[in-house]
Every structure is written in C-alpha cells, then in structure tokens.
C-alpha cells in the first residue's frame, strides 16, 4: 500500500467514520473541512511517526505539513529523504 492510500485509510477510519471511505479531494484542507481539529492533528502526528518511522519536530506541526493528504505525502517524502541520507 502506498503512502497516500495509508493516509486516506487512516483519516477515513479515525475521523470520517465512513464505511464508504475517504470522499475528499487529496488537496482538501482537513481543518477547513472540519475533518481534523487541533487534537486530531496530534493523532495524525502519532500515526505518521509510528507508521513511517520518522520523528516529527514540534516546529513541523503546521498546516503546511499536516493539512491535507497531499501535504502529508510531501512532508513524509521530505522527512524520509532526510532519514535516508
């Protein structure tokens, strides 16, 4: 399963509670759409750390990194490159 699909499944199961799965675009803002609040963001951070084996710095928990599927995918890719080098 690729990163995007893992994120979509996590959000659908933990925040949307939808049997139909994830029905937002990959660029939709979690905050603007009311999907994830500030407490939920911490759950997403824990998911990212546990699932992808990266450490999220406190200064990295911002909308530019955590506010949509595509932003999360890009953030995880950047962090994974840093870990690999």
Secondary structure, 3 states (H helix, E strand, C coil): CCHHHHHHHHHHHHHHCCCCCCCCCCCCCCCCCCCCCHHHHHHHHHHHHHHHCCCCCHHHCCHHHHCCHHHHHHHHHHHHHHHHC
